[in-house]
Amino acid sequence: MKELEKLFEQYTKQKPESIYELPSSGSNRRYFRISGSGITLIGAKGTSIEENIAFMEIAKHFKLKGLPVPQVLCASSNNEFYLQEDLGDITLFNSIEQGRETSNFSPDEISLLKKTIATLPKLQFEGGKGLDYSICFPQPEFDERNVWFDCNYFKYCFLKTTGIEFSEIKLHDDLTKMAADLLEGGNEEVFMYRDFQARNVMLVDGNPYFIDFQGGRKGPLYYDLASFVWQAKANYPTELKETLIETYREALKPYKDIPKEEFYKKLRLFVLFRTMQVLGAYGFRGYFEKKPHFLQSVPFAIDNLRKLITEEPFTEYPYIQEILTELTNMRQFSDLRAERKLEVRIFSFSYKKGIPVDTSGNGGGYVFDCRAINNPGKYDHFKHFTGLDKEVIEFLEEDGEVTKFLSHVYEMADAHVTRYMERKFTNLMFSFGCTGGQHRSVYCAQHLAEYLAKKYNISVILYHREQDIRQEF
């Protein structure tokens, strides 16, 4: 990424020492972490110039309002590339993993969720005040076209793919009535984030910061609340959803006090609409773009929809209710609670090149330092071998040092894997480092992978980073 390297050098007055791409999401934007002499920034490349400009201008406006968003530092002359403040790797979504996996959220997880949702009214009202909505992409306001775009997204990218037979005319009639109800009362000077969910909240010193709001525009306040509380894979139980809604309502009062019955009635409608829109997005990203993350989210969104239309049927939209009931009863969407195996990722690495990054966002798990073990690398005879070769294996095992070391590792790994399986967690990471990442760390990582794969019904993925080797067990 020559342009990003050039921007980094212009802004920091130094050449970047490292640049690597961060995991992508659903958009075509690409993000890179760029580092040099104690400075780390995020570089972005966006193919839509208008969308880039929207993000940069909204971020600038929010910063002036004192809202917690990343600062945009500079951009290329054509606005295709820009640099922004690095907020780290800790997302709210990953920080509440235990609750998401078990439906039993800890007090700390609930506190983070409440802190985040309590900030939303400030973002909506103070962020919306004085914002030049003409820069918003793809349009400045949530209107009837938005509603129909999303309804058609659901109809053609998801509903049609299921094979359900339905009447276009009857569905259109009900959707027309729903669109009118959604838009009733018009839009205030309120910023609608559009994709307000736990994946787009970064935690910095335990405080929420907000990203990916480039699709924001003026719109109804209910949309973002529905997006957050009914996020498909967040898996919030009913009691927690109610707590988050009431936390939001309390934080909303300084800006707008809405009677409870009116508030809940309108919110329920936006939950239906947002869930349909999300399924359309999952259909497009999953079925057409073949991105597995989105397909994995479909059963969770269907489960949200099932509960919504069952607890209080939408009698005002009888044909929508009929079609959605048929949809949620389809066999392929009934196995939501199928257990996912624990995935254990094991790395060997060189300390000279840094500890492996945990892309799951769970903090990296165990890191074992193998440099106290007798090093075969100091002998010329072993320099062309790795910890996978019998010559190195025999050398390491000869004095029993590595065997004793691994016995302690196995004991800790057994306890941790057993506990993670009991709690239905899905990610665990072990890393072994040595000087060159070639002999001792490779031997230890390989042996732990084989040990765990043989003993437990789990998925084990092994990476010998410095040899560029990946194995699945």
Kinemage of the C-alpha trace (Angstrom):
@kinemage 1
@onewidth
@group {chain A} dominant
@subgroup {mainchain}
@vectorlist {calphas} color= white
{ca met a 1} P 0.000 0.000 0.000
{ca lys a 2} L 2.325 2.717 -1.301
{ca glu a 3} L -0.224 5.507 -0.793
{ca leu a 4} L -0.737 4.656 2.876
{ca glu a 5} L 3.010 4.375 3.461
{ca lys a 6} L 3.417 7.796 1.850
{ca leu a 7} L 0.657 9.302 4.007
{ca phe a 8} L 2.219 7.811 7.140
{ca glu a 9} L 5.604 9.257 6.255
{ca gln a 10} L 4.127 12.680 5.493
{ca tyr a 11} L 2.168 12.779 8.749
{ca thr a 12} L 4.751 11.293 11.151
{ca lys a 13} L 7.958 12.418 9.353
{ca gln a 14} L 9.268 8.842 9.485
{ca lys a 15} L 9.080 5.709 7.389
{ca pro a 16} L 6.761 2.915 8.562
{ca glu a 17} L 8.486 -0.076 10.132
{ca ser a 18} L 5.569 -2.462 9.675
{ca ile a 19} L 2.226 -2.543 7.930
{ca tyr a 20} L -0.279 -5.373 7.965
{ca glu a 21} L -3.888 -5.752 6.965
{ca leu a 22} L -6.600 -6.148 9.578
{ca pro a 23} L -9.444 -8.678 9.222
{ca ser a 24} L -12.150 -7.386 6.879
{ca ser a 25} L -15.880 -7.195 7.557
{ca gly a 26} L -18.799 -6.878 5.180
{ca ser a 27} L -17.696 -3.819 3.215
{ca asn a 28} L -15.117 -3.266 0.500
{ca arg a 29} L -13.018 -1.011 2.745
{ca arg a 30} L -9.617 -2.340 3.777
{ca tyr a 31} L -7.840 -1.398 6.989
{ca phe a 32} L -4.138 -1.610 7.830
{ca arg a 33} L -2.204 -1.130 11.063
{ca ile a 34} L 0.911 0.938 10.332
{ca ser a 35} L 3.693 1.313 12.911
{ca gly a 36} L 6.958 3.161 13.278
{ca ser a 37} L 9.082 4.280 16.264
{ca gly a 38} L 6.345 4.085 18.863
{ca ile a 39} L 3.600 5.485 16.614
{ca thr a 40} L 0.762 3.254 15.441
{ca leu a 41} L -2.009 4.436 13.139
{ca ile a 42} L -4.814 2.843 11.141
{ca gly a 43} L -4.737 3.297 7.396
{ca ala a 44} L -7.903 2.904 5.356
{ca lys a 45} L -8.518 2.335 1.671
{ca gly a 46} L -12.074 2.813 0.470
{ca thr a 47} L -13.258 2.309 -3.082
{ca ser a 48} L -16.221 4.687 -2.618
{ca ile a 49} L -14.877 8.240 -2.418
{ca glu a 50} L -18.257 9.637 -1.338
{ca glu a 51} L -18.425 7.138 1.522
{ca asn a 52} L -14.883 8.021 2.606
{ca ile a 53} L -15.742 11.714 2.635
{ca ala a 54} L -18.895 11.016 4.657
{ca phe a 55} L -16.919 9.142 7.302
{ca met a 56} L -14.188 11.773 7.539
{ca glu a 57} L -16.602 14.703 7.757
{ca ile a 58} L -18.879 13.027 10.300
{ca ala a 59} L -15.857 12.006 12.392
{ca lys a 60} L -14.553 15.586 12.311
{ca his a 61} L -17.952 16.921 13.407
{ca phe a 62} L -18.259 14.347 16.201
{ca lys a 63} L -14.759 15.128 17.460
{ca leu a 64} L -15.635 18.811 17.697
{ca lys a 65} L -18.662 17.793 19.761
{ca gly a 66} L -16.419 15.812 22.131
{ca leu a 67} L -17.891 12.454 21.104
{ca pro a 68} L -15.795 9.265 21.417
{ca val a 69} L -14.781 8.475 17.846
{ca pro a 70} L -11.385 8.004 16.171
{ca gln a 71} L -9.721 11.160 14.914
{ca val a 72} L -9.074 11.286 11.183
{ca leu a 73} L -5.544 12.636 10.764
{ca cys a 74} L -5.008 13.089 7.043
{ca ala a 75} L -6.167 11.890 3.641
{ca ser a 76} L -4.807 11.489 0.129
{ca ser a 77} L -5.620 14.189 -2.406
{ca asn a 78} L -8.297 12.011 -4.018
{ca asn a 79} L -9.738 10.891 -0.621
{ca glu a 80} L -9.267 7.223 -1.500
{ca phe a 81} L -6.835 6.702 1.400
{ca tyr a 82} L -6.790 8.176 4.890
{ca leu a 83} L -5.134 7.721 8.269
{ca gln a 84} L -6.978 7.646 11.567
{ca glu a 85} L -6.256 7.183 15.241
{ca asp a 86} L -5.638 3.588 16.333
{ca leu a 87} L -8.134 2.586 19.039
{ca gly a 88} L -6.628 -0.874 19.548
{ca asp a 89} L -8.109 -4.309 19.018
{ca ile a 90} L -10.651 -4.681 21.836
{ca thr a 91} L -14.226 -4.648 20.561
{ca leu a 92} L -17.323 -4.745 22.716
{ca phe a 93} L -18.480 -7.814 20.772
{ca asn a 94} L -15.419 -9.833 21.784
{ca ser a 95} L -15.453 -8.484 25.333
{ca ile a 96} L -18.875 -10.013 25.938
{ca glu a 97} L -18.017 -13.380 24.395
{ca gln a 98} L -18.726 -15.372 27.555
{ca gly a 99} L -22.255 -13.997 27.718
{ca arg a 100} L -22.875 -14.460 24.014
{ca glu a 101} L -21.788 -18.088 24.140
{ca thr a 102} L -23.634 -19.035 27.324
{ca ser a 103} L -26.535 -16.509 27.485
{ca asn a 104} L -25.313 -15.826 31.022
{ca phe a 105} L -23.822 -12.339 31.022
{ca ser a 106} L -21.512 -11.364 33.867
{ca pro a 107} L -21.955 -8.087 35.820
{ca asp a 108} L -18.903 -6.665 34.011
{ca glu a 109} L -20.334 -7.547 30.599
{ca ile a 110} L -23.711 -6.020 31.485
{ca ser a 111} L -21.952 -2.890 32.735
{ca leu a 112} L -20.145 -2.476 29.401
{ca leu a 113} L -23.391 -2.920 27.466
{ca lys a 114} L -25.251 -0.416 29.628
{ca lys a 115} L -22.417 2.113 29.365
{ca thr a 116} L -22.528 1.801 25.572
{ca ile a 117} L -26.279 2.076 25.132
{ca ala a 118} L -26.420 5.021 27.558
{ca thr a 119} L -24.063 6.919 25.234
{ca leu a 120} L -26.298 6.432 22.185
{ca pro a 121} L -28.729 9.352 22.808
{ca lys a 122} L -25.779 11.747 23.115
{ca leu a 123} L -24.388 10.452 19.834
{ca gln a 124} L -27.789 10.765 18.155
{ca phe a 125} L -28.870 14.183 19.417
{ca glu a 126} L -25.653 16.086 20.095
{ca gly a 127} L -23.950 14.436 17.146
{ca gly a 128} L -26.885 15.318 14.915
{ca lys a 129} L -27.012 18.951 16.011
{ca gly a 130} L -25.389 21.160 13.386
{ca leu a 131} L -24.277 18.233 11.210
{ca asp a 132} L -24.264 18.952 7.480
{ca tyr a 133} L -26.392 16.001 6.398
{ca ser a 134} L -25.754 16.754 2.727
{ca ile a 135} L -22.402 14.932 3.029
{ca cys a 136} L -24.066 11.702 4.216
{ca phe a 137} L -23.766 8.674 1.954
{ca pro a 138} L -25.686 7.429 0.042
{ca gln a 139} L -28.289 10.017 1.004
{ca pro a 140} L -28.874 12.579 3.759
{ca glu a 141} L -32.057 11.196 5.311
{ca phe a 142} L -33.912 7.986 6.102
{ca asp a 143} L -36.992 8.135 3.878
{ca glu a 144} L -39.419 5.993 1.894
{ca arg a 145} L -36.717 5.004 -0.589
{ca asn a 146} L -34.597 3.663 2.305
{ca val a 147} L -37.494 1.569 3.510
{ca trp a 148} L -38.085 0.080 0.084
{ca phe a 149} L -34.391 -0.526 -0.567
{ca asp a 150} L -34.226 -2.587 2.622
{ca cys a 151} L -37.542 -4.362 2.042
{ca asn a 152} L -36.420 -5.379 -1.429
{ca tyr a 153} L -33.049 -6.415 -0.023
{ca phe a 154} L -34.903 -8.834 2.254
{ca lys a 155} L -37.311 -10.000 -0.430
{ca tyr a 156} L -34.857 -10.691 -3.246
{ca cys a 157} L -31.590 -11.486 -1.419
{ca phe a 158} L -33.075 -13.653 1.316
{ca leu a 159} L -36.734 -14.586 1.026
{ca lys a 160} L -36.469 -15.655 -2.632
{ca thr a 161} L -33.423 -17.823 -1.857
{ca thr a 162} L -35.409 -19.938 0.627
{ca gly a 163} L -37.814 -21.187 -2.043
{ca ile a 164} L -40.924 -19.928 -0.218
{ca glu a 165} L -43.808 -19.210 -2.583
{ca phe a 166} L -45.428 -15.844 -1.900
{ca ser a 167} L -47.706 -13.288 -3.517
{ca glu a 168} L -45.729 -10.228 -4.625
{ca ile a 169} L -48.914 -8.133 -4.590
{ca lys a 170} L -50.052 -9.095 -1.079
{ca leu a 171} L -46.557 -8.649 0.299
{ca his a 172} L -46.224 -5.272 -1.428
{ca asp a 173} L -49.504 -4.087 0.096
{ca asp a 174} L -48.396 -4.962 3.622
{ca leu a 175} L -44.918 -3.505 3.103
{ca thr a 176} L -46.505 -0.258 1.856
{ca lys a 177} L -48.501 0.030 5.082
{ca met a 178} L -45.408 -0.816 7.146
{ca ala a 179} L -43.369 1.860 5.339
{ca ala a 180} L -45.993 4.489 6.147
{ca asp a 181} L -45.997 3.472 9.824
{ca leu a 182} L -42.193 3.553 10.012
{ca leu a 183} L -42.068 7.073 8.573
{ca glu a 184} L -44.991 8.441 10.589
{ca gly a 185} L -43.966 11.597 12.416
{ca gly a 186} L -41.003 12.354 10.150
{ca asn a 187} L -37.370 12.685 11.201
{ca glu a 188} L -35.980 15.051 13.785
{ca glu a 189} L -32.442 16.444 13.751
{ca val a 190} L -31.241 13.078 15.013
{ca phe a 191} L -28.227 11.184 13.696
{ca met a 192} L -29.097 7.625 12.742
{ca tyr a 193} L -25.902 5.549 12.977
{ca arg a 194} L -27.379 2.873 10.683
{ca asp a 195} L -25.089 0.037 11.848
{ca phe a 196} L -24.972 0.524 15.607
{ca gln a 197} L -23.880 -2.840 16.987
{ca ala a 198} L -21.291 -4.335 19.329
{ca arg a 199} L -18.806 -5.099 16.532
{ca asn a 200} L -18.596 -1.362 15.796
{ca val a 201} L -17.790 -0.379 19.378
{ca met a 202} L -14.156 -0.303 20.442
{ca leu a 203} L -13.203 -0.291 24.115
{ca val a 204} L -10.429 2.069 25.185
{ca asp a 205} L -9.640 1.867 28.906
{ca gly a 206} L -13.066 0.294 29.348
{ca asn a 207} L -14.907 3.153 27.622
{ca pro a 208} L -16.858 2.808 24.348
{ca tyr a 209} L -15.599 4.456 21.164
{ca phe a 210} L -17.591 4.289 17.950
{ca ile a 211} L -16.456 3.354 14.426
{ca asp a 212} L -17.953 2.561 11.011
{ca phe a 213} L -20.657 5.231 11.007
{ca gln a 214} L -20.051 6.224 7.369
{ca gly a 215} L -23.572 5.070 6.442
{ca gly a 216} L -25.192 7.380 9.003
{ca arg a 217} L -27.831 9.956 8.135
{ca lys a 218} L -30.740 11.851 9.671
{ca gly a 219} L -33.344 9.375 10.826
{ca pro a 220} L -35.539 7.883 13.566
{ca leu a 221} L -33.907 7.167 16.932
{ca tyr a 222} L -35.521 3.711 17.213
{ca tyr a 223} L -33.481 2.232 14.372
{ca asp a 224} L -30.149 2.248 16.239
{ca leu a 225} L -31.647 0.909 19.442
{ca ala a 226} L -33.212 -1.981 17.516
{ca ser a 227} L -29.890 -2.625 15.728
{ca phe a 228} L -27.954 -2.848 18.978
{ca val a 229} L -30.316 -4.778 21.244
{ca trp a 230} L -31.405 -7.261 18.566
{ca gln a 231} L -27.980 -7.794 16.994
{ca ala a 232} L -28.222 -11.352 15.687
{ca lys a 233} L -25.184 -13.059 17.244
{ca ala a 234} L -25.169 -10.969 20.414
{ca asn a 235} L -27.656 -13.463 21.882
{ca tyr a 236} L -29.025 -11.162 24.597
{ca pro a 237} L -31.681 -12.833 26.780
{ca thr a 238} L -35.064 -11.114 27.136
{ca glu a 239} L -34.339 -9.730 30.605
{ca leu a 240} L -31.088 -8.134 29.424
{ca lys a 241} L -32.812 -6.650 26.383
{ca glu a 242} L -35.340 -4.993 28.669
{ca thr a 243} L -32.548 -3.664 30.880
{ca leu a 244} L -30.759 -2.149 27.899
{ca ile a 245} L -33.949 -0.563 26.554
{ca glu a 246} L -34.726 1.039 29.911
{ca thr a 247} L -31.113 2.226 30.226
{ca tyr a 248} L -31.490 3.890 26.839
{ca arg a 249} L -34.852 5.453 27.738
{ca glu a 250} L -33.374 6.955 30.905
{ca ala a 251} L -30.425 8.414 28.978
{ca leu a 252} L -32.859 9.710 26.328
{ca lys a 253} L -34.950 11.791 28.751
{ca pro a 254} L -32.742 14.937 28.714
{ca tyr a 255} L -33.287 15.070 24.947
{ca lys a 256} L -36.792 13.639 24.501
{ca asp a 257} L -39.317 12.085 26.882
{ca ile a 258} L -41.543 9.623 25.027
{ca pro a 259} L -44.457 7.868 26.782
{ca lys a 260} L -43.542 4.249 27.459
{ca glu a 261} L -46.412 2.642 25.527
{ca glu a 262} L -45.773 4.786 22.452
{ca phe a 263} L -42.037 4.141 22.674
{ca tyr a 264} L -42.344 0.350 22.841
{ca lys a 265} L -44.931 0.179 20.067
{ca lys a 266} L -42.699 2.083 17.634
{ca leu a 267} L -39.578 0.221 18.737
{ca arg a 268} L -41.243 -3.140 18.088
{ca leu a 269} L -41.977 -2.085 14.497
{ca phe a 270} L -38.355 -1.014 13.933
{ca val a 271} L -37.120 -4.314 15.364
{ca leu a 272} L -39.184 -6.122 12.721
{ca phe a 273} L -37.934 -3.879 9.945
{ca arg a 274} L -34.289 -4.011 11.055
{ca thr a 275} L -34.368 -7.818 11.368
{ca met a 276} L -35.723 -8.119 7.832
{ca gln a 277} L -33.008 -5.758 6.578
{ca val a 278} L -30.311 -7.757 8.383
{ca leu a 279} L -31.521 -11.004 6.809
{ca gly a 280} L -31.322 -9.340 3.405
{ca ala a 281} L -27.725 -8.339 4.126
{ca tyr a 282} L -26.858 -11.821 5.366
{ca gly a 283} L -28.395 -13.312 2.243
{ca phe a 284} L -26.424 -11.057 -0.065
{ca arg a 285} L -23.092 -11.313 1.779
{ca gly a 286} L -23.504 -15.011 2.501
{ca tyr a 287} L -25.324 -16.641 -0.403
{ca phe a 288} L -24.051 -14.370 -3.175
{ca glu a 289} L -20.639 -13.174 -1.934
{ca lys a 290} L -19.921 -16.519 -0.195
{ca lys a 291} L -18.802 -14.984 3.103
{ca pro a 292} L -19.312 -17.658 5.799
{ca his a 293} L -19.479 -15.232 8.757
{ca phe a 294} L -22.808 -13.922 7.487
{ca leu a 295} L -24.281 -17.356 6.876
{ca gln a 296} L -23.403 -18.321 10.452
{ca ser a 297} L -25.459 -15.358 11.676
{ca val a 298} L -28.637 -16.296 9.807
{ca pro a 299} L -30.035 -18.756 12.420
{ca phe a 300} L -29.592 -16.152 15.174
{ca ala a 301} L -31.502 -13.513 13.189
{ca ile a 302} L -34.228 -16.065 12.420
{ca asp a 303} L -34.448 -16.854 16.131
{ca asn a 304} L -34.915 -13.144 16.904
{ca leu a 305} L -37.619 -12.972 14.257
{ca arg a 306} L -39.341 -16.120 15.535
{ca lys a 307} L -39.596 -14.727 19.072
{ca leu a 308} L -40.790 -11.342 17.831
{ca ile a 309} L -43.696 -12.594 15.702
{ca thr a 310} L -44.687 -15.293 18.214
{ca glu a 311} L -44.774 -13.213 21.388
{ca glu a 312} L -47.001 -10.561 19.811
{ca pro a 313} L -48.131 -11.264 16.225
{ca phe a 314} L -48.192 -8.350 13.766
{ca thr a 315} L -51.908 -8.478 13.078
{ca glu a 316} L -51.729 -5.107 11.321
{ca tyr a 317} L -49.625 -6.771 8.602
{ca pro a 318} L -51.361 -10.153 8.202
{ca tyr a 319} L -49.538 -11.287 5.068
{ca ile a 320} L -46.110 -10.325 6.426
{ca gln a 321} L -46.994 -12.267 9.591
{ca glu a 322} L -48.009 -15.300 7.504
{ca ile a 323} L -44.877 -15.320 5.367
{ca leu a 324} L -42.512 -14.754 8.304
{ca thr a 325} L -44.192 -17.541 10.278
{ca glu a 326} L -43.621 -19.923 7.383
{ca leu a 327} L -40.031 -18.710 7.074
{ca thr a 328} L -39.155 -19.201 10.749
{ca asn a 329} L -40.672 -22.696 10.719
{ca met a 330} L -38.450 -23.901 7.878
{ca arg a 331} L -36.334 -26.912 8.845
{ca gln a 332} L -32.993 -25.392 7.801
{ca phe a 333} L -33.424 -22.627 10.381
{ca ser a 334} L -34.441 -24.800 13.319
{ca asp a 335} L -30.988 -25.919 14.533
{ca leu a 336} L -29.817 -22.694 16.178
{ca arg a 337} L -28.455 -24.347 19.291
{ca ala a 338} L -26.249 -26.880 17.524
{ca glu a 339} L -23.037 -26.882 19.513
{ca arg a 340} L -19.939 -25.342 17.982
{ca lys a 341} L -16.651 -27.015 18.713
{ca leu a 342} L -13.972 -25.232 20.662
{ca glu a 343} L -11.324 -24.007 18.225
{ca val a 344} L -7.784 -24.027 19.644
{ca arg a 345} L -5.167 -22.119 17.661
{ca ile a 346} L -1.526 -22.912 18.403
{ca phe a 347} L 1.424 -20.851 17.136
{ca ser a 348} L 5.188 -21.185 17.038
{ca phe a 349} L 6.995 -17.880 16.552
{ca ser a 350} L 10.229 -15.912 16.834
{ca tyr a 351} L 10.388 -13.284 19.563
{ca lys a 352} L 12.412 -11.161 17.141
{ca lys a 353} L 9.268 -10.773 15.037
{ca gly a 354} L 6.776 -10.269 17.835
{ca ile a 355} L 4.075 -12.296 19.550
{ca pro a 356} L 1.266 -13.507 17.223
{ca val a 357} L -1.839 -11.318 17.083
{ca asp a 358} L -5.086 -12.868 18.311
{ca thr a 359} L -7.563 -12.109 15.515
{ca ser a 360} L -10.486 -13.474 17.550
{ca gly a 361} L -10.110 -10.489 19.895
{ca asn a 362} L -9.891 -12.598 23.057
{ca gly a 363} L -6.472 -11.412 24.194
{ca gly a 364} L -4.076 -14.094 22.959
{ca gly a 365} L -4.398 -16.767 25.657
{ca tyr a 366} L -1.198 -18.478 26.807
{ca val a 367} L 2.264 -17.426 25.606
{ca phe a 368} L 5.111 -19.780 26.563
{ca asp a 369} L 8.766 -18.744 26.411
{ca cys a 370} L 10.889 -21.687 25.194
{ca arg a 371} L 14.213 -19.840 25.306
{ca ala a 372} L 15.298 -21.488 28.590
{ca ile a 373} L 15.330 -24.882 26.851
{ca asn a 374} L 18.692 -26.007 25.454
{ca asn a 375} L 18.945 -24.459 21.992
{ca pro a 376} L 19.919 -26.662 19.011
{ca gly a 377} L 20.193 -23.517 16.909
{ca lys a 378} L 23.551 -22.664 18.444
{ca tyr a 379} L 25.087 -25.650 16.648
{ca asp a 380} L 25.754 -25.375 12.912
{ca his a 381} L 24.616 -28.955 12.347
{ca phe a 382} L 21.011 -28.102 13.276
{ca lys a 383} L 20.668 -24.722 11.576
{ca his a 384} L 19.033 -26.167 8.469
{ca phe a 385} L 16.557 -28.287 10.429
{ca thr a 386} L 13.374 -27.367 12.336
{ca gly a 387} L 11.605 -28.789 15.356
{ca leu a 388} L 9.744 -31.120 12.972
{ca asp a 389} L 12.917 -32.976 11.951
{ca lys a 390} L 14.079 -36.097 13.796
{ca glu a 391} L 17.584 -34.679 14.307
{ca val a 392} L 16.210 -31.740 16.319
{ca ile a 393} L 13.606 -33.889 18.072
{ca glu a 394} L 16.294 -36.306 19.294
{ca phe a 395} L 18.495 -33.431 20.468
{ca leu a 396} L 15.688 -31.777 22.437
{ca glu a 397} L 14.451 -34.987 24.035
{ca glu a 398} L 17.886 -36.290 24.966
{ca asp a 399} L 18.186 -34.489 28.327
{ca gly a 400} L 14.447 -34.597 29.103
{ca glu a 401} L 14.265 -30.804 29.540
{ca val a 402} L 11.652 -30.203 26.855
{ca thr a 403} L 9.557 -33.145 28.061
{ca lys a 404} L 9.397 -31.711 31.582
{ca phe a 405} L 8.552 -28.274 30.168
{ca leu a 406} L 5.681 -29.683 28.109
{ca ser a 407} L 4.325 -31.715 31.009
{ca his a 408} L 3.543 -28.439 32.805
{ca val a 409} L 2.053 -26.995 29.609
{ca tyr a 410} L -0.181 -30.047 29.167
{ca glu a 411} L -1.456 -29.720 32.729
{ca met a 412} L -2.487 -26.092 32.200
{ca ala a 413} L -3.891 -26.826 28.737
{ca asp a 414} L -6.010 -29.701 30.084
{ca ala a 415} L -7.540 -27.507 32.769
{ca his a 416} L -8.208 -24.658 30.373
{ca val a 417} L -9.624 -26.713 27.493
{ca thr a 418} L -11.889 -28.663 29.837
{ca arg a 419} L -13.247 -25.470 31.375
{ca tyr a 420} L -13.750 -23.787 28.009
{ca met a 421} L -15.677 -26.781 26.716
{ca glu a 422} L -17.896 -26.759 29.813
{ca arg a 423} L -18.659 -23.069 29.316
{ca lys a 424} L -19.307 -23.457 25.565
{ca phe a 425} L -16.498 -21.058 24.627
{ca thr a 426} L -15.312 -21.287 21.038
{ca asn a 427} L -11.789 -19.804 20.933
{ca leu a 428} L -8.532 -20.517 22.765
{ca met a 429} L -4.957 -19.696 21.767
{ca phe a 430} L -1.513 -21.028 22.747
{ca ser a 431} L 1.744 -19.522 21.465
{ca phe a 432} L 5.293 -20.824 21.838
{ca gly a 433} L 8.202 -18.476 21.223
{ca cys a 434} L 11.946 -18.935 20.936
{ca thr a 435} L 14.789 -16.929 19.438
{ca gly a 436} L 14.343 -17.857 15.794
{ca gly a 437} L 10.972 -19.579 15.829
{ca gln a 438} L 12.553 -22.608 14.175
{ca his a 439} L 13.462 -25.329 16.666
{ca arg a 440} L 12.199 -25.265 20.263
{ca ser a 441} L 8.947 -23.360 19.659
{ca val a 442} L 8.110 -25.511 16.629
{ca tyr a 443} L 8.675 -28.728 18.584
{ca cys a 444} L 6.495 -27.565 21.498
{ca ala a 445} L 3.658 -26.202 19.343
{ca gln a 446} L 3.557 -29.374 17.250
{ca his a 447} L 3.444 -31.639 20.302
{ca leu a 448} L 0.708 -29.638 22.057
{ca ala a 449} L -1.414 -29.663 18.880
{ca glu a 450} L -1.103 -33.422 18.529
{ca tyr a 451} L -1.760 -33.943 22.260
{ca leu a 452} L -4.977 -31.872 22.314
{ca ala a 453} L -6.317 -33.185 19.007
{ca lys a 454} L -5.934 -36.765 20.197
{ca lys a 455} L -7.476 -36.176 23.633
{ca tyr a 456} L -10.432 -33.851 22.969
{ca asn a 457} L -13.271 -33.460 20.474
{ca ile a 458} L -12.161 -30.004 19.419
{ca ser a 459} L -10.831 -28.221 16.342
{ca val a 460} L -7.067 -27.617 16.491
{ca ile a 461} L -5.318 -25.308 14.029
{ca leu a 462} L -1.529 -25.141 14.135
{ca tyr a 463} L 0.551 -22.303 12.680
{ca his a 464} L 4.330 -22.464 12.433
{ca arg a 465} L 4.525 -18.787 11.628
{ca glu a 466} L 8.147 -18.429 10.615
{ca gln a 467} L 7.933 -21.499 8.326
{ca asp a 468} L 4.570 -20.375 6.893
{ca ile a 469} L 3.058 -23.782 7.739
{ca arg a 470} L -0.601 -24.290 8.688
{ca gln a 471} L -2.098 -27.619 9.801
{ca glu a 472} L -5.610 -28.617 10.844
{ca phe a 473} L -6.339 -31.538 13.146
